[in-house]
Amino acid sequence: MFYSDKLLIGKSSSEGKPVYIYPSMANRHGLIAGATGTGKTITLKVMAESFSDMGVPVFLADIKGDLAGMGLAGMSGTTADGRIDKMGLKDLGFEFRSYPANYWDVYGEAGMPLRTTVTEMGPLLLSRILGLNPTQSDIMNIVFKIADDEGMLLIDTKDLRSMLQYVGEKRQEYSLAYGNIAPNSLAAIIRAVVALEADGGNRFIGEPAININDWIRCDDEGRGMMQILDCRKLVLNPKMYSTFLLWLMSELFETLPEVGDAEKPKLVFFFDEAHMLFESASDALLVKIEQVVKLIRSKGVGIYFITQSPADIPGGILSQLGNKVQHALRAYTPAEQKAVKAAAMSYRENKAFNTYEVLQELGTGEALVSVLDEDGVPTVVERTKILPPQSRMGTIDDETRRGFVSASELYEKYDEAIDRDSAYEFLERYRIEQQEAAELKAQQDAEEKQKAAEAKLAEKEKKAAEKRKNAATKSVVSSASGSIGREIGKSVGGLFGSFGKKVGGNIGASLGRGLAGTLFKK
């Protein structure tokens, strides 16, 4: 709860001294850790409520569905009543109350659809969601570069598939300009995209994409709005869950302006099951995460990781977390004992108790707490009883959830998907134009071939006609020449009598036909 201009999260177990988080240090990030069943969710709810009361918007990843009760007031008649009395919280103004909340779900089933685009997700994070190897990730980078160079808008998964197919069709041309593009790798990426669509990925990759500025708002009472993302289905795919939340953090970092050291955060981001973010993360991704965590506080954003053990968080990131709430850790193996000792040594020693021993003795709802004081110095660790939440514990029924969703002022903006003209539509038109051009060329080629065949046939027929004509003329001339030659031969041969006349006629006919044949020879 927000009390005395600070975030009251509990009271020390020994003296009942209030334990606060200071608003000006709240964007120095934090950690909520502890074994299963030790009270991490209670701590998360109490801190989120306190930030909201302070006028700071909050994002919550709801893994089990039990954060949905934020929208309803808590109830008496539970175990919280005894804690409220023992801690004297009513004197501090504690009361059960509901909190302003928007409910989201990347699949659009348990909340408003939360979407992003292919371009906004980027090749690095998208490659992680798709489970690509380094070579395939490099090709994904090339595909994004080609799309950017050619002005093709990548919005949804069908845009990405169409772009991959287009690059495959022009692979040889693009390989010369962008480097080798292996067809097997392209085919593997396309299969991964199809698998993502089968898992429902096409429902959260599209438009309208979330505008982060819609989350930076308060209700009419000045309380920060809570953005609760239902992750019960999403978390079944750990890579998709962790990568999507990393994208949200990156979007905050890239979108929000610099604010420097503000009096209070602009937004606080709670990342539950944080170990999923770092498992099997590539070196490039770990560098990106560390960069975001280090620099995002200057944008006024505080990130709080929730996980079972501090060992789940890489050292470079763990060192950035200034406000730490450590619930009980169990140590049954040498490796677990080593992890508990490491966790205990990360706190400033409190001479009143042995941190290592207490860390294994803490009850449910108890934690070791160390925060940054107003000068940015870590406080001595305190054994602390955490406050009960003011909102409802547990989940809510579907009808109540639907009522919250439809009543949100953001519902009309994000409920319906939009499919505007982008790479898929452009490339479909391009392929239709190419097909029509190919068909037209084939038709023209066929017509030209037909014309050539017809011309060849006409020429052949013309030559045949001329040959027939020449043959007929030759026959007539030959006959006439023979007759003329025969008469001349008879006249000449007649000088030698009847026998000479006969011989002269035959010789004259033969000479006449021979002369005609020579004249018409081809």
Helices and strands as residue ranges (DSSP letters): E 2-3, E 6-12, E 18-21, G 23-28, E 30-33, H 40-53, E 58-62, G 68-71, H 80-86, G 90-92, E 101-105, E 112-113, H 118-130, H 134-149, H 157-169, H 171-178, H 183-198, G 201-203, G 212-215, E 226-230, G 234-236, H 238-255, E 267-271, H 275-278, H 283-295, G 296-299, E 301-307, G 310-312, H 315-318, E 323-326, H 334-345, H 355-359, E 366-370, E 382-386, H 398-407, H 411-414, H 423-493, G 494-496, H 498-519
